[in-house]
Amino acid sequence: MTRTLRRRRRRLVLLLSGALLAALPTTAVAAQTPIDPALPTPTVPNEYGCGSDGTAWITPSIPSPAGVNFDVGIPRPTLNGQKFQGVVHLWDLDGSQSADGATDQSPVPYQGVYVPLSLADGHSYGWYASTFDGTSYSEPTGTCYFTVDGSGPTVGAITNPDLPQSGSPGRPKKAVGQSTTFTFSGAETLPAGCTTAAAPDCQASGLDHFVYSFNQAPGSGDPEVVPGPDGKADVTINLTSWGTATLYVSAVDAAGRRSQPLTYSFYVPSQLPPPASTTVNLSAPAASPRALGLTVTGWLTYGPYDVGGLLHVRRTDPAHPAGVALPDVPLAADGSFRITDHPGVGGANTYTVSYPGDADHLAATGSATVQVSRRAASLSLATDVPTYAYGAAATVTAHLGPTYDGRTVQIWAQPAGGKKTLVKSGSVDSQGNLRASWQVTRATTFTAAFAGDQRYAPAGAARSVQSYAGVTGSQSGYYTSTHYGSTLYRVYHHTATEQLNVSVAPNKAGQCVIYRLEQYSGGAWHTLSTTSCAALGSASTASHRIGLSHAAGGRFRVAAGYLHSSDDSTNLSTWGSWQYFTVVQ
């Protein structure tokens, strides 16, 4: 919004020291006595606070060491060539000083009356005039008042968020064909030593309007805009051409004093560039205590950014795997920001910061993880025995100590050379125990895992057990079977050959197997022979043959044993069960 003021401005003429036009009359003008009502009262112009001008602001050079010259209307002489003098009484309204001035008698209707009183910035004055005929004074004119404004206004700043000033960071947000708004701010300069215009002798006319123009200093007829109570004014223009332009702005106060122009140079592009890619960088501590404050700082690349922009923050933790929104944080003009949080959940706390983007920057996201400390959880693991027969079921018990809100434990088994398998997952019982069963066929390591909760850290435990190899034997070559007591015997002719067939599990191809033969006599078993090592075949099998030509009438038993070598760490050495036979004639 603009307007053109039509305010009449008046300026006092200050006389140099010693430029007196006439000596004061002998009788003190201030006394204004004696008064002759027949003498005509002089006239004064509509200025300096007189007539329709009202109380006026004047803008002399400050300080004014010499005095002030007034124009006073004196009537022409009408009798016996009589001449009249114009006299003026001038005083500071604070009572600090006053002075009188007069002129020689003159036939001209207007006389310049000089008053030797120095004017001070911010002070208010009163004055009136009288006619003097050499003997008496006329009735005085009405009193006129004016205030001196010798300090002028200033333009504080010119801003435009769309078009950064040349040489400053940022890039244009408007191009040719678009409108943009400039904001002017200004203020009136107070008299020296004054802090407020309301104080005595600290008067200032106040900021009245701004005048502006492009590419040259503002002059008469250029647009004006009136500021608001905050001293700011907005001007919206249409950008009609590209290139560099300069805006000139001057402030004008109510007394008519105009400031030197403030300039604002800017560049108008023919079209706007595409938004810049943005990266969100975060700096966070590696670890932090639970429930205590931690700070995550960050910055966005390719600034500057609009003041007042916000970033969205989300935190994920073991209790909130889907995340929880934290308060938005403000973005500084240089792209920096700061997050303060008091995480109540221990473990990995990940802070994800999202920038929604703007006309100059693409949206971006960044994250950082802080390990929030938790108490140590107690977890142990036990088995019913340390060593198992091949294929036996092991009972595995995990025990979990006190926790906050997590009571789930997992039990895993990993046989030697095999993959890790989940045996059981579930909540521990009221005593803190979780039991599981697992068939052991080789050396196996059991592990237990507690994932942790809001206040207790994850924990683990391990237990390793051993397993004997599985040795299975069977006989062939017999022709019938019998029992001695509850024991099964195979029956062979003395002309046959007993054969013990052996299988070892798991596959132990190339490993060692031995055989032991015993005979029953005198109520006890006696060892007849133990073979040396024989290698198992590719299928982990072997056989052993025994001639029976001299064994008629005897009762025997035979067994195979697996002997593990240093290359086998999966199973322990073990014997298979006894195989019984008898020989007949």
BATI-710573 format. One record per residue (C-alpha): residue number from 1; x, y, z. Coordinates in steps of 0.02 Angstrom, whole numbers, padded with zeros to 5 digits. Layout:
BEGIN
@nr->NUM	east->X	north->Y	up->Z
...
***
This chain:
BEGIN
@nr->1	east->00000	north->00000	up->00000
@nr->2	east->00070	north->00169	up->-00047
@nr->3	east->00017	north->00346	up->-00026
@nr->4	east->00082	north->00521	up->-00061
@nr->5	east->00088	north->00637	up->00086
@nr->6	east->00022	north->00810	up->00062
@nr->7	east->00093	north->00883	up->00219
@nr->8	east->00155	north->01062	up->00221
@nr->9	east->00334	north->01068	up->00284
@nr->10	east->00409	north->01226	up->00358
@nr->11	east->00589	north->01259	up->00396
@nr->12	east->00657	north->01398	up->00506
@nr->13	east->00798	north->01500	up->00438
@nr->14	east->00942	north->01502	up->00560
@nr->15	east->01053	north->01654	up->00561
@nr->16	east->01239	north->01646	up->00583
@nr->17	east->01316	north->01719	up->00739
@nr->18	east->01327	north->01910	up->00733
@nr->19	east->01201	north->01930	up->00591
@nr->20	east->01086	north->02043	up->00693
@nr->21	east->00967	north->02148	up->00590
@nr->22	east->00927	north->02274	up->00724
@nr->23	east->00959	north->02318	up->00904
@nr->24	east->00828	north->02279	up->01032
@nr->25	east->00726	north->02429	up->01096
@nr->26	east->00777	north->02502	up->01262
@nr->27	east->00620	north->02440	up->01346
@nr->28	east->00625	north->02252	up->01373
@nr->29	east->00517	north->02168	up->01243
@nr->30	east->00472	north->02029	up->01363
@nr->31	east->00380	north->02153	up->01474
@nr->32	east->00269	north->02210	up->01327
@nr->33	east->00224	north->02368	up->01422
@nr->34	east->00151	north->02491	up->01404
@nr->35	east->00015	north->02422	up->01287
@nr->36	east->-00080	north->02540	up->01173
@nr->37	east->-00239	north->02454	up->01113
@nr->38	east->-00244	north->02576	up->00966
@nr->39	east->-00086	north->02502	up->00893
@nr->40	east->-00119	north->02369	up->00762
@nr->41	east->-00074	north->02189	up->00809
@nr->42	east->00048	north->02115	up->00683
@nr->43	east->00008	north->01963	up->00578
@nr->44	east->00105	north->01801	up->00574
@nr->45	east->00111	north->01673	up->00434
@nr->46	east->00027	north->01502	up->00444
@nr->47	east->00187	north->01418	up->00496
@nr->48	east->00298	north->01386	up->00647
@nr->49	east->00145	north->01325	up->00741
@nr->50	east->00036	north->01475	up->00698
@nr->51	east->-00135	north->01485	up->00616
@nr->52	east->-00199	north->01327	up->00534
@nr->53	east->-00028	north->01248	up->00548
@nr->54	east->-00060	north->01203	up->00730
@nr->55	east->00085	north->01140	up->00834
@nr->56	east->00226	north->01116	up->00709
@nr->57	east->00384	north->01015	up->00691
@nr->58	east->00533	north->01108	up->00623
@nr->59	east->00697	north->01037	up->00563
@nr->60	east->00840	north->01164	up->00582
@nr->61	east->01020	north->01115	up->00587
@nr->62	east->01064	north->01064	up->00764
@nr->63	east->01143	north->01144	up->00860
@nr->64	east->01089	north->01320	up->00807
@nr->65	east->01210	north->01433	up->00900
@nr->66	east->01153	north->01600	up->00826
@nr->67	east->00966	north->01614	up->00842
@nr->68	east->00804	north->01615	up->00741
@nr->69	east->00731	north->01737	up->00615
@nr->70	east->00542	north->01759	up->00603
@nr->71	east->00440	north->01850	up->00469
@nr->72	east->00313	north->01968	up->00552
@nr->73	east->00178	north->02066	up->00460
@nr->74	east->00182	north->02252	up->00513
@nr->75	east->00049	north->02375	up->00448
@nr->76	east->00107	north->02516	up->00335
@nr->77	east->00123	north->02690	up->00418
@nr->78	east->-00038	north->02791	up->00404
@nr->79	east->-00006	north->02948	up->00508
@nr->80	east->00133	north->03079	up->00504
@nr->81	east->00252	north->02958	up->00420
@nr->82	east->00253	north->02848	up->00576
@nr->83	east->00351	north->02686	up->00564
@nr->84	east->00323	north->02527	up->00666
@nr->85	east->00439	north->02393	up->00728
@nr->86	east->00403	north->02206	up->00739
@nr->87	east->00453	north->02123	up->00904
@nr->88	east->00452	north->01936	up->00949
@nr->89	east->00463	north->01846	up->01117
@nr->90	east->00529	north->01665	up->01108
@nr->91	east->00551	north->01541	up->01252
@nr->92	east->00590	north->01359	up->01288
@nr->93	east->00438	north->01275	up->01366
@nr->94	east->00547	north->01191	up->01496
@nr->95	east->00585	north->01365	up->01565
@nr->96	east->00771	north->01350	up->01537
@nr->97	east->00789	north->01503	up->01422
@nr->98	east->00697	north->01642	up->01332
@nr->99	east->00745	north->01786	up->01219
@nr->100	east->00670	north->01938	up->01128
@nr->101	east->00703	north->02011	up->00957
@nr->102	east->00653	north->02169	up->00863
@nr->103	east->00684	north->02261	up->00699
@nr->104	east->00711	north->02440	up->00649
@nr->105	east->00559	north->02534	up->00595
@nr->106	east->00529	north->02495	up->00414
@nr->107	east->00400	north->02545	up->00284
@nr->108	east->00386	north->02366	up->00217
@nr->109	east->00238	north->02262	up->00273
@nr->110	east->00344	north->02108	up->00325
@nr->111	east->00497	north->02120	up->00435
@nr->112	east->00625	north->01988	up->00479
@nr->113	east->00637	north->01981	up->00668
@nr->114	east->00793	north->01897	up->00735
@nr->115	east->00785	north->01814	up->00908
@nr->116	east->00954	north->01766	up->00983
@nr->117	east->00902	north->01599	up->01062
@nr->118	east->00986	north->01434	up->01020
@nr->119	east->00867	north->01293	up->00977
@nr->120	east->00896	north->01118	up->01049
@nr->121	east->00846	north->00953	up->00970
@nr->122	east->00691	north->00878	up->01053
@nr->123	east->00640	north->01039	up->01142
@nr->124	east->00472	north->01129	up->01122
@nr->125	east->00456	north->01318	up->01108
@nr->126	east->00323	north->01453	up->01116
@nr->127	east->00324	north->01626	up->01034
@nr->128	east->00215	north->01776	up->00995
@nr->129	east->00240	north->01946	up->00909
@nr->130	east->00191	north->02128	up->00944
@nr->131	east->00197	north->02297	up->00853
@nr->132	east->00306	north->02431	up->00932
@nr->133	east->00294	north->02616	up->00887
@nr->134	east->00442	north->02674	up->00990
@nr->135	east->00336	north->02705	up->01144
@nr->136	east->00204	north->02571	up->01166
@nr->137	east->00166	north->02393	up->01112
@nr->138	east->00013	north->02326	up->01029
@nr->139	east->-00089	north->02183	up->01095
@nr->140	east->00017	north->02026	up->01059
@nr->141	east->-00030	north->01892	up->00935
@nr->142	east->-00091	north->01724	up->00995
@nr->143	east->00047	north->01609	up->01057
@nr->144	east->00118	north->01487	up->00931
@nr->145	east->00210	north->01326	up->00973
@nr->146	east->00337	north->01218	up->00883
@nr->147	east->00452	north->01072	up->00923
@nr->148	east->00627	north->01049	up->00854
@nr->149	east->00664	north->00882	up->00767
@nr->150	east->00847	north->00884	up->00719
@nr->151	east->00885	north->00697	up->00719
@nr->152	east->00805	north->00614	up->00565
@nr->153	east->00744	north->00437	up->00537
@nr->154	east->00840	north->00284	up->00482
@nr->155	east->00805	north->00130	up->00378
@nr->156	east->00854	north->-00018	up->00487
@nr->157	east->00841	north->-00160	up->00364
@nr->158	east->00770	north->-00223	up->00200
@nr->159	east->00726	north->-00407	up->00193
@nr->160	east->00652	north->-00526	up->00066
@nr->161	east->00649	north->-00716	up->00098
@nr->162	east->00622	north->-00748	up->-00088
@nr->163	east->00772	north->-00652	up->-00154
@nr->164	east->00930	north->-00659	up->-00047
@nr->165	east->01038	north->-00504	up->-00048
@nr->166	east->01187	north->-00515	up->-00165
@nr->167	east->01337	north->-00589	up->-00077
@nr->168	east->01234	north->-00677	up->00058
@nr->169	east->01200	north->-00866	up->00068
@nr->170	east->01049	north->-00942	up->-00016
@nr->171	east->00973	north->-00940	up->-00187
@nr->172	east->00819	north->-00856	up->-00261
@nr->173	east->00649	north->-00934	up->-00231
@nr->174	east->00557	north->-00826	up->-00357
@nr->175	east->00588	north->-00799	up->-00542
@nr->176	east->00527	north->-00683	up->-00679
@nr->177	east->00338	north->-00678	up->-00689
@nr->178	east->00311	north->-00705	up->-00502
@nr->179	east->00272	north->-00581	up->-00363
@nr->180	east->00377	north->-00556	up->-00208
@nr->181	east->00367	north->-00451	up->-00050
@nr->182	east->00501	north->-00338	up->00023
@nr->183	east->00493	north->-00286	up->00205
@nr->184	east->00564	north->-00119	up->00265
@nr->185	east->00600	north->-00078	up->00446
@nr->186	east->00645	north->00092	up->00514
@nr->187	east->00646	north->00205	up->00666
@nr->188	east->00662	north->00387	up->00717
@nr->189	east->00829	north->00437	up->00792
@nr->190	east->00805	north->00515	up->00964
@nr->191	east->00899	north->00669	up->01024
@nr->192	east->01068	north->00639	up->01101
@nr->193	east->01058	north->00568	up->01277
@nr->194	east->00874	north->00516	up->01258
@nr->195	east->00807	north->00339	up->01276
@nr->196	east->00623	north->00372	up->01245
@nr->197	east->00528	north->00504	up->01148
@nr->198	east->00407	north->00525	up->01293
@nr->199	east->00539	north->00602	up->01408
@nr->200	east->00545	north->00792	up->01429
@nr->201	east->00650	north->00880	up->01298
@nr->202	east->00665	north->00715	up->01203
@nr->203	east->00528	north->00743	up->01076
@nr->204	east->00541	north->00664	up->00903
@nr->205	east->00415	north->00677	up->00763
@nr->206	east->00421	north->00488	up->00729
@nr->207	east->00434	north->00382	up->00573
@nr->208	east->00300	north->00435	up->00449
@nr->209	east->00328	north->00335	up->00290
@nr->210	east->00455	north->00253	up->00174
@nr->211	east->00490	north->00306	up->-00004
@nr->212	east->00572	north->00183	up->-00124
@nr->213	east->00630	north->00157	up->-00302
@nr->214	east->00728	north->00032	up->-00405
@nr->215	east->00903	north->00058	up->-00475
@nr->216	east->00914	north->00241	up->-00421
@nr->217	east->00893	north->00344	up->-00264
@nr->218	east->00710	north->00389	up->-00230
@nr->219	east->00653	north->00563	up->-00278
@nr->220	east->00496	north->00666	up->-00288
@nr->221	east->00344	north->00567	up->-00344
@nr->222	east->00416	north->00395	up->-00304
@nr->223	east->00302	north->00271	up->-00214
@nr->224	east->00275	north->00287	up->-00027
@nr->225	east->00219	north->00158	up->00100
@nr->226	east->00163	north->00188	up->00280
@nr->227	east->00237	north->00075	up->00416
@nr->228	east->00139	north->-00012	up->00552
@nr->229	east->00160	north->00016	up->00739
@nr->230	east->00312	north->-00097	up->00736
@nr->231	east->00402	north->00016	up->00612
@nr->232	east->00388	north->-00110	up->00470
@nr->233	east->00306	north->-00098	up->00300
@nr->234	east->00280	north->-00225	up->00161
@nr->235	east->00290	north->-00190	up->-00025
@nr->236	east->00238	north->-00324	up->-00151
@nr->237	east->00301	north->-00309	up->-00331
@nr->238	east->00293	north->-00414	up->-00488
@nr->239	east->00460	north->-00472	up->-00558
@nr->240	east->00458	north->-00419	up->-00739
@nr->241	east->00639	north->-00443	up->-00793
@nr->242	east->00784	north->-00555	up->-00748
@nr->243	east->00956	north->-00500	up->-00690
@nr->244	east->01026	north->-00399	up->-00545
@nr->245	east->00924	north->-00255	up->-00474
@nr->246	east->00947	north->-00135	up->-00328
@nr->247	east->00808	north->-00070	up->-00217
@nr->248	east->00833	north->00101	up->-00135
@nr->249	east->00732	north->00142	up->00021
@nr->250	east->00729	north->00305	up->00122
@nr->251	east->00635	north->00339	up->00285
@nr->252	east->00540	north->00502	up->00309
@nr->253	east->00485	north->00567	up->00480
@nr->254	east->00334	north->00674	up->00522
@nr->255	east->00443	north->00830	up->00520
@nr->256	east->00488	north->00796	up->00338
@nr->257	east->00668	north->00744	up->00366
@nr->258	east->00722	north->00606	up->00245
@nr->259	east->00860	north->00479	up->00280
@nr->260	east->00998	north->00428	up->00162
@nr->261	east->00936	north->00279	up->00059
@nr->262	east->00977	north->00101	up->00110
@nr->263	east->01009	north->-00015	up->-00037
@nr->264	east->00967	north->-00198	up->-00065
@nr->265	east->01040	north->-00283	up->-00220
@nr->266	east->00970	north->-00450	up->-00277
@nr->267	east->00966	north->-00565	up->-00427
@nr->268	east->00807	north->-00619	up->-00518
@nr->269	east->00830	north->-00782	up->-00616
@nr->270	east->00739	north->-00815	up->-00779
@nr->271	east->00681	north->-00980	up->-00703
@nr->272	east->00708	north->-01070	up->-00539
@nr->273	east->00836	north->-01212	up->-00527
@nr->274	east->00775	north->-01385	up->-00472
@nr->275	east->00779	north->-01427	up->-00285
@nr->276	east->00948	north->-01480	up->-00218
@nr->277	east->00982	north->-01652	up->-00148
@nr->278	east->00995	north->-01650	up->00041
@nr->279	east->01087	north->-01761	up->00163
@nr->280	east->01040	north->-01778	up->00347
@nr->281	east->01198	north->-01800	up->00452
@nr->282	east->01184	north->-01856	up->00634
@nr->283	east->01309	north->-01859	up->00776
@nr->284	east->01260	north->-01964	up->00927
@nr->285	east->01352	north->-02043	up->01075
@nr->286	east->01391	north->-02228	up->01053
@nr->287	east->01319	north->-02267	up->01224
@nr->288	east->01217	north->-02179	up->01358
@nr->289	east->01143	north->-02225	up->01529
@nr->290	east->00959	north->-02269	up->01533
@nr->291	east->00835	north->-02132	up->01589
@nr->292	east->00970	north->-01997	up->01583
@nr->293	east->00974	north->-01859	up->01455
@nr->294	east->01066	north->-01884	up->01291
@nr->295	east->01091	north->-01763	up->01147
@nr->296	east->01094	north->-01800	up->00962
@nr->297	east->01153	north->-01659	up->00849
@nr->298	east->01144	north->-01647	up->00662
@nr->299	east->01149	north->-01541	up->00508
@nr->300	east->01076	north->-01537	up->00334
@nr->301	east->01184	north->-01505	up->00182
@nr->302	east->01157	north->-01372	up->00050
@nr->303	east->01091	north->-01232	up->00163
@nr->304	east->01032	north->-01106	up->00203
@nr->305	east->00856	north->-01154	up->00257
@nr->306	east->00701	north->-01055	up->00299
@nr->307	east->00693	north->-01005	up->00482
@nr->308	east->00549	north->-01093	up->00568
@nr->309	east->00568	north->-01257	up->00475
@nr->310	east->00538	north->-01418	up->00573
@nr->311	east->00613	north->-01592	up->00570
@nr->312	east->00516	north->-01748	up->00617
@nr->313	east->00601	north->-01867	up->00741
@nr->314	east->00559	north->-02050	up->00776
@nr->315	east->00641	north->-02167	up->00902
@nr->316	east->00638	north->-02357	up->00893
@nr->317	east->00693	north->-02466	up->01040
@nr->318	east->00665	north->-02645	up->01102
@nr->319	east->00497	north->-02595	up->01178
@nr->320	east->00440	north->-02499	up->01024
@nr->321	east->00500	north->-02593	up->00869
@nr->322	east->00378	north->-02493	up->00760
@nr->323	east->00446	north->-02330	up->00832
@nr->324	east->00373	north->-02187	up->00932
@nr->325	east->00363	north->-02007	up->00873
@nr->326	east->00462	north->-01877	up->00971
@nr->327	east->00426	north->-01689	up->00967
@nr->328	east->00476	north->-01600	up->00806
@nr->329	east->00638	north->-01502	up->00819
@nr->330	east->00672	north->-01332	up->00740
@nr->331	east->00793	north->-01314	up->00596
@nr->332	east->00915	north->-01170	up->00603
@nr->333	east->00951	north->-01065	up->00450
@nr->334	east->01122	north->-01147	up->00430
@nr->335	east->01042	north->-01321	up->00429
@nr->336	east->01090	north->-01371	up->00606
@nr->337	east->00975	north->-01448	up->00735
@nr->338	east->00980	north->-01527	up->00907
@nr->339	east->00881	north->-01671	up->00987
@nr->340	east->00872	north->-01700	up->01175
@nr->341	east->00794	north->-01860	up->01241
@nr->342	east->00782	north->-01964	up->01401
@nr->343	east->00765	north->-02145	up->01340
@nr->344	east->00680	north->-02259	up->01466
@nr->345	east->00712	north->-02419	up->01370
@nr->346	east->00884	north->-02498	up->01367
@nr->347	east->00965	north->-02574	up->01215
@nr->348	east->00982	north->-02505	up->01040
@nr->349	east->00888	north->-02339	up->01027
@nr->350	east->00884	north->-02280	up->00847
@nr->351	east->00841	north->-02098	up->00809
@nr->352	east->00775	north->-02066	up->00634
@nr->353	east->00764	north->-01885	up->00575
@nr->354	east->00657	north->-01841	up->00425
@nr->355	east->00663	north->-01677	up->00329
@nr->356	east->00505	north->-01651	up->00225
@nr->357	east->00591	north->-01543	up->00095
@nr->358	east->00547	north->-01371	up->00027
@nr->359	east->00552	north->-01277	up->-00136
@nr->360	east->00743	north->-01277	up->-00135
@nr->361	east->00783	north->-01445	up->-00054
@nr->362	east->00727	north->-01624	up->-00080
@nr->363	east->00662	north->-01726	up->00067
@nr->364	east->00792	north->-01829	up->00160
@nr->365	east->00809	north->-01950	up->00306
@nr->366	east->00953	north->-01998	up->00420
@nr->367	east->00972	north->-02106	up->00575
@nr->368	east->01092	north->-02142	up->00718
@nr->369	east->01092	north->-02279	up->00851
@nr->370	east->01136	north->-02259	up->01034
@nr->371	east->01163	north->-02411	up->01146
@nr->372	east->01071	north->-02370	up->01306
@nr->373	east->01143	north->-02466	up->01453
@nr->374	east->01045	north->-02600	up->01548
@nr->375	east->01073	north->-02711	up->01699
@nr->376	east->01158	north->-02879	up->01671
@nr->377	east->01036	north->-03025	up->01665
@nr->378	east->01083	north->-03195	up->01744
@nr->379	east->01061	north->-03345	up->01627
@nr->380	east->01131	north->-03521	up->01652
@nr->381	east->01115	north->-03687	up->01559
@nr->382	east->01129	north->-03866	up->01624
@nr->383	east->01105	north->-04045	up->01561
@nr->384	east->01056	north->-04199	up->01659
@nr->385	east->01222	north->-04288	up->01621
@nr->386	east->01381	north->-04236	up->01531
@nr->387	east->01394	north->-04388	up->01415
@nr->388	east->01260	north->-04483	up->01319
@nr->389	east->01242	north->-04647	up->01230
@nr->390	east->01215	north->-04632	up->01045
@nr->391	east->01037	north->-04571	up->01012
@nr->392	east->00996	north->-04542	up->01196
@nr->393	east->00883	north->-04395	up->01244
@nr->394	east->00968	north->-04256	up->01339
@nr->395	east->00866	north->-04149	up->01460
@nr->396	east->00924	north->-03968	up->01446
@nr->397	east->00873	north->-03839	up->01576
@nr->398	east->00895	north->-03650	up->01557
@nr->399	east->00878	north->-03542	up->01713
@nr->400	east->00841	north->-03353	up->01701
@nr->401	east->00866	north->-03238	up->01849
@nr->402	east->00768	north->-03077	up->01888
@nr->403	east->00716	north->-02966	up->01741
@nr->404	east->00596	north->-02821	up->01712
@nr->405	east->00463	north->-02874	up->01586
@nr->406	east->00547	north->-03005	up->01476
@nr->407	east->00542	north->-03189	up->01526
@nr->408	east->00565	north->-03276	up->01358
@nr->409	east->00715	north->-03390	up->01331
@nr->410	east->00771	north->-03489	up->01180
@nr->411	east->00867	north->-03654	up->01187
@nr->412	east->00972	north->-03704	up->01036
@nr->413	east->01072	north->-03860	up->00992
@nr->414	east->01219	north->-03871	up->00873
@nr->415	east->01292	north->-04045	up->00845
@nr->416	east->01474	north->-04052	up->00795
@nr->417	east->01484	north->-04020	up->00609
@nr->418	east->01297	north->-03984	up->00599
@nr->419	east->01187	north->-03830	up->00592
@nr->420	east->01119	north->-03736	up->00741
@nr->421	east->00937	north->-03784	up->00775
@nr->422	east->00807	north->-03704	up->00887
@nr->423	east->00754	north->-03834	up->01014
@nr->424	east->00628	north->-03733	up->01112
@nr->425	east->00572	north->-03554	up->01139
@nr->426	east->00455	north->-03500	up->01278
@nr->427	east->00430	north->-03414	up->01444
@nr->428	east->00518	north->-03483	up->01596
@nr->429	east->00413	north->-03554	up->01737
@nr->430	east->00388	north->-03476	up->01908
@nr->431	east->00560	north->-03540	up->01961
@nr->432	east->00641	north->-03461	up->01809
@nr->433	east->00669	north->-03627	up->01717
@nr->434	east->00638	north->-03684	up->01539
@nr->435	east->00668	north->-03868	up->01497
@nr->436	east->00691	north->-03953	up->01329
@nr->437	east->00739	north->-04124	up->01262
@nr->438	east->00861	north->-04164	up->01121
@nr->439	east->00922	north->-04328	up->01047
@nr->440	east->01111	north->-04332	up->01056
@nr->441	east->01206	north->-04423	up->00918
@nr->442	east->01372	north->-04334	up->00928
@nr->443	east->01461	north->-04199	up->01030
@nr->444	east->01335	north->-04059	up->01045
@nr->445	east->01340	north->-03881	up->01110
@nr->446	east->01180	north->-03814	up->01186
@nr->447	east->01156	north->-03626	up->01201
@nr->448	east->01023	north->-03523	up->01288
@nr->449	east->00979	north->-03343	up->01240
@nr->450	east->00881	north->-03205	up->01327
@nr->451	east->00842	north->-03060	up->01209
@nr->452	east->00838	north->-02932	up->01350
@nr->453	east->00699	north->-02812	up->01399
@nr->454	east->00679	north->-02628	up->01439
@nr->455	east->00797	north->-02633	up->01589
@nr->456	east->00899	north->-02793	up->01573
@nr->457	east->01029	north->-02828	up->01440
@nr->458	east->01029	north->-02983	up->01329
@nr->459	east->01116	north->-03135	up->01403
@nr->460	east->01177	north->-03303	up->01342
@nr->461	east->01241	north->-03468	up->01413
@nr->462	east->01317	north->-03626	up->01338
@nr->463	east->01340	north->-03808	up->01386
@nr->464	east->01433	north->-03942	up->01287
@nr->465	east->01402	north->-04130	up->01303
@nr->466	east->01485	north->-04285	up->01231
@nr->467	east->01409	north->-04436	up->01143
@nr->468	east->01470	north->-04614	up->01121
@nr->469	east->01468	north->-04685	up->00946
@nr->470	east->01330	north->-04809	up->00908
@nr->471	east->01398	north->-04986	up->00876
@nr->472	east->01273	north->-05114	up->00813
@nr->473	east->01315	north->-05298	up->00788
@nr->474	east->01226	north->-05449	up->00713
@nr->475	east->01276	north->-05630	up->00677
@nr->476	east->01260	north->-05732	up->00518
@nr->477	east->01301	north->-05914	up->00468
@nr->478	east->01202	north->-05998	up->00609
@nr->479	east->01067	north->-06126	up->00578
@nr->480	east->00956	north->-06104	up->00730
@nr->481	east->00936	north->-06012	up->00894
@nr->482	east->00916	north->-06060	up->01076
@nr->483	east->00911	north->-05981	up->01248
@nr->484	east->01014	north->-06007	up->01403
@nr->485	east->00907	north->-05929	up->01534
@nr->486	east->00846	north->-05766	up->01457
@nr->487	east->00996	north->-05744	up->01343
@nr->488	east->00977	north->-05777	up->01157
@nr->489	east->01111	north->-05888	up->01080
@nr->490	east->01141	north->-05924	up->00896
@nr->491	east->01182	north->-06110	up->00860
@nr->492	east->01320	north->-06155	up->00736
@nr->493	east->01387	north->-06322	up->00671
@nr->494	east->01569	north->-06346	up->00707
@nr->495	east->01597	north->-06349	up->00521
@nr->496	east->01521	north->-06173	up->00497
@nr->497	east->01599	north->-06002	up->00517
@nr->498	east->01527	north->-05874	up->00638
@nr->499	east->01518	north->-05700	up->00562
@nr->500	east->01491	north->-05540	up->00663
@nr->501	east->01423	north->-05398	up->00558
@nr->502	east->01458	north->-05223	up->00627
@nr->503	east->01386	north->-05051	up->00589
@nr->504	east->01448	north->-04891	up->00673
@nr->505	east->01349	north->-04729	up->00680
@nr->506	east->01374	north->-04594	up->00636
@nr->507	east->01476	north->-04640	up->00484
@nr->508	east->01655	north->-04673	up->00535
@nr->509	east->01724	north->-04734	up->00369
@nr->510	east->01909	north->-04769	up->00383
@nr->511	east->01905	north->-04766	up->00573
@nr->512	east->01956	north->-04912	up->00684
@nr->513	east->01850	north->-05057	up->00748
@nr->514	east->01914	north->-05205	up->00856
@nr->515	east->01835	north->-05371	up->00908
@nr->516	east->01841	north->-05469	up->01070
@nr->517	east->01800	north->-05654	up->01088
@nr->518	east->01760	north->-05732	up->01257
@nr->519	east->01716	north->-05912	up->01313
@nr->520	east->01609	north->-05963	up->01459
@nr->521	east->01687	north->-06093	up->01576
@nr->522	east->01692	north->-06126	up->01760
@nr->523	east->01547	north->-06009	up->01788
@nr->524	east->01636	north->-05856	up->01711
@nr->525	east->01680	north->-05774	up->01547
@nr->526	east->01861	north->-05778	up->01492
@nr->527	east->01939	north->-05675	up->01352
@nr->528	east->02008	north->-05783	up->01213
@nr->529	east->02067	north->-05645	up->01093
@nr->530	east->02059	north->-05461	up->01051
@nr->531	east->02097	north->-05412	up->00873
@nr->532	east->02197	north->-05267	up->00813
@nr->533	east->02118	north->-05118	up->00726
@nr->534	east->02019	north->-05148	up->00568
@nr->535	east->01958	north->-05004	up->00460
@nr->536	east->01774	north->-04972	up->00434
@nr->537	east->01714	north->-04969	up->00256
@nr->538	east->01638	north->-04822	up->00163
@nr->539	east->01468	north->-04865	up->00233
@nr->540	east->01542	north->-04870	up->00409
@nr->541	east->01521	north->-05060	up->00416
@nr->542	east->01637	north->-05209	up->00442
@nr->543	east->01629	north->-05396	up->00478
@nr->544	east->01730	north->-05522	up->00578
@nr->545	east->01737	north->-05713	up->00543
@nr->546	east->01778	north->-05848	up->00671
@nr->547	east->01818	north->-06030	up->00625
@nr->548	east->01727	north->-06157	up->00737
@nr->549	east->01810	north->-06326	up->00696
@nr->550	east->01879	north->-06346	up->00872
@nr->551	east->01738	north->-06260	up->00966
@nr->552	east->01606	north->-06396	up->00976
@nr->553	east->01517	north->-06399	up->01142
@nr->554	east->01572	north->-06224	up->01191
@nr->555	east->01473	north->-06066	up->01233
@nr->556	east->01546	north->-05902	up->01168
@nr->557	east->01513	north->-05717	up->01151
@nr->558	east->01588	north->-05586	up->01035
@nr->559	east->01580	north->-05394	up->01031
@nr->560	east->01645	north->-05254	up->00921
@nr->561	east->01717	north->-05091	up->00987
@nr->562	east->01742	north->-04924	up->00902
@nr->563	east->01905	north->-04834	up->00941
@nr->564	east->01905	north->-04652	up->00891
@nr->565	east->02063	north->-04575	up->00824
@nr->566	east->02133	north->-04400	up->00852
@nr->567	east->02040	north->-04347	up->00694
@nr->568	east->01872	north->-04385	up->00771
@nr->569	east->01807	north->-04256	up->00893
@nr->570	east->01623	north->-04295	up->00871
@nr->571	east->01603	north->-04461	up->00965
@nr->572	east->01687	north->-04558	up->01104
@nr->573	east->01753	north->-04738	up->01090
@nr->574	east->01627	north->-04871	up->01138
@nr->575	east->01587	north->-05057	up->01131
@nr->576	east->01436	north->-05133	up->01052
@nr->577	east->01329	north->-05262	up->01141
@nr->578	east->01383	north->-05444	up->01161
@nr->579	east->01324	north->-05567	up->01031
@nr->580	east->01307	north->-05745	up->01102
@nr->581	east->01329	north->-05913	up->01009
@nr->582	east->01358	north->-06097	up->01043
@nr->583	east->01437	north->-06234	up->00935
@nr->584	east->01373	north->-06410	up->00912
@nr->585	east->01455	north->-06564	up->00832
***
